[in-house]
Amino acid sequence: MKLATIKNIHRELNNDLFNNALSIPRIHAMRNRWIYAYCADDNGESAMGFNLRLIPRGWLCVYALVYHEMCHQYELEILGGSDTWEHGKNFRRVYRDFNKRNFPLYFERV
């Protein structure tokens, strides 16, 4: 899996599901043995990190993971949230409302 692929998926989902409401985040590779990915505010700019070694194989998993992080990004940028590590009411609502492709809730740790 390459970062360019993740960026292309983000662009596609932003257009198809979020009507291009999200900014283009700074996307980088990370190494952490426990975290697949994250989305956070980095001094006013959205940033996403993806552990390219831990991402499960299969396109549905990759798309679902990017979509998951984009829901956190929506919380951050559109709803004005600050804690994007949480999977509470707002996250679940965003996940459900924009999920036109019926991605499963993989990676959910509540």
N, C-alpha and C positions, 0 to 999 in steps of 0.2 A: 504494500500500500504506500502510495506517495502522497505528499502534502498537496501536490497539484490536483490530485483526484479529489481530496477532501474539499479543496477550494471550489472545484467545479460543482460538486454536489451541493455545497452551500449556496452557490449562485443559482443553481437549478431550483432548489427548494425555496429559496427566498422569492424567486419569481413566481413559481407555481402555487405556493401555499401562503406566503406572507405578503403578496402583492408588492414586493420590493420595499417593504417597510423597514427592514433591518439594514444596518450599515454593513460594510464589508469589514469583518473583524481581522485583527492580526492573528493569523493562524500559524502555530509552530508545533514542532515535534517535542515531545517530552519523554523523560525516562522516570518512571515510577512503577514499582512493582505491584501496586494496588489500584491505581486509578486508570481507567480507560481514557477519560477525557474530562475537561472542565471548561467552563465559561466564566469569566470574571471581568470586572471593571478594572482597567489598568490605566489609572490617571485620566479618566474620562473617555477612554477608548475601549471598546469591547475587544477582548482577547480570548482565544480558544486554544487549548493545548490538547493534542491527541497523542496517545501512546501507540505508535505505529506497530509495535511488537505485540501488544495485547489485544488489538482490535480483532474481534472474531472474524473468521473467514465467511464469505458470502455477502453478496450485495445488499440483501435485505438488512442484515445486521449493521453494515456500514451506514446505509441510509438512515436506519432507525437511530443510530448513535448520533449522527450529525443533526438529525431532526431534534433529538432530545436536547442537545446543547443549544440549538437555535431557540427552543422554547425558553430556556434559561436566558438567552440573549434578549428575547422579547420581553421577558419580565424586567430585565435590567434597563433596556432602552425605552420601551414603550410604557410600561407600567410603573417605572421609577423604583423598582425594587433594588435592594442592596445586597441581600444574601442569596446568591444564586446557587448555593450548595443545598438549599432546602428543596424538598419535593412536596410542598404543602398545597393548600387550596388553589392559589394562583397558578402554580406550575401545572397542576392537573387540569385546570380549566383551559389554559392555553394549549396544552397538549391535546386535549379533546377537541377544542373548537377549530384548530387549524389542521387537524389530522385527516385530510381528505384522502390520503393514501392508505389509511388504516394500519399504520405502523403499530406493532405490539409494544407494550411497555417493557421492553428489555431494559436491563441495567437499572431497574427501579429498586432503590434501597430505602424503604421508608421505615 
